[in-house]
Amino acid sequence: MLKVYAAKWCPHCTKTIEHLKNHNIEFEYVEIENQSETTIQKIIDVNGGDDWVVPTLEFNGKWREGKIYNEKELNADLDKLGCLRS
């Protein structure tokens, strides 16, 4: 299942989650601020090693770094991750 590492206060996270719901894409919401140091370090590594960025997505071991919300780019990345239904 798609995991969305996000923060409640992040507008790009909110838009991404709304997009997923509107397109019936199942996901697990993971509040980044409540995660272990190991998980946070993984998110930092996925995002270039300087800091964590949200929303960061993970699907079956494939990662999408945190990005601002852009519908076309998000759809393309979801397709690359393999979590869009045909």
C-alpha positions in Angstrom: 0.0 0.0 0.0 1.1 3.5 -0.7 2.5 5.3 2.4 2.3 9.1 2.6 4.7 10.6 5.0 3.2 14.0 5.7 2.4 16.7 8.3 -1.0 18.1 9.2 0.2 21.7 8.8 1.6 21.1 5.3 -0.6 22.5 2.5 1.1 20.3 -0.2 0.4 17.3 2.0 -3.2 18.2 2.3 -3.6 18.6 -1.5 -1.7 15.4 -2.2 -4.0 13.5 0.2 -7.1 15.1 -1.3 -5.9 14.1 -4.8 -5.4 10.5 -3.7 -8.8 10.3 -2.1 -10.5 11.9 -5.2 -8.8 9.2 -7.4 -9.6 6.3 -5.1 -6.0 5.5 -4.5 -5.6 3.6 -1.2 -2.9 5.0 1.1 -1.7 4.9 4.7 -1.1 8.4 6.2 2.0 8.6 8.3 2.4 11.7 10.5 6.1 12.5 10.1 6.4 14.3 13.4 5.4 11.1 15.3 8.0 8.8 13.7 11.1 7.2 15.1 14.5 8.6 14.4 15.2 5.7 12.0 12.1 6.5 9.9 12.9 10.2 9.9 16.5 9.5 8.8 15.1 7.4 5.9 12.9 10.3 4.9 15.9 12.6 5.1 18.0 10.3 3.0 15.3 10.0 0.3 15.2 13.8 0.2 18.9 14.3 -0.4 20.3 14.0 3.1 19.8 17.5 4.5 16.3 17.5 6.0 13.0 15.7 5.8 10.6 17.1 3.2 6.9 16.2 3.0 4.9 14.7 1.4 7.3 11.9 0.8 5.7 8.8 -0.8 6.7 5.1 -0.6 5.2 2.2 -2.5 6.6 -1.3 -2.3 10.1 0.0 -1.6 10.1 2.7 -4.3 10.2 6.3 -3.1 9.1 9.7 -4.3 10.9 12.6 -2.6 8.9 15.4 -1.1 7.6 17.9 -3.7 5.2 20.8 -3.9 1.8 19.7 -5.2 1.5 19.6 -8.9 -1.3 17.3 -10.3 0.4 16.3 -13.5 3.7 15.6 -11.8 2.1 13.7 -9.0 0.1 11.5 -11.5 3.3 10.8 -13.5 5.1 9.8 -10.3 2.3 7.7 -9.0 2.4 5.8 -12.3 6.1 5.3 -12.1 5.7 4.0 -8.6 3.1 1.5 -9.9 0.3 2.5 -7.7 -2.2 3.7 -10.3 -4.8 1.2 -11.5 -5.1 0.5 -15.2 
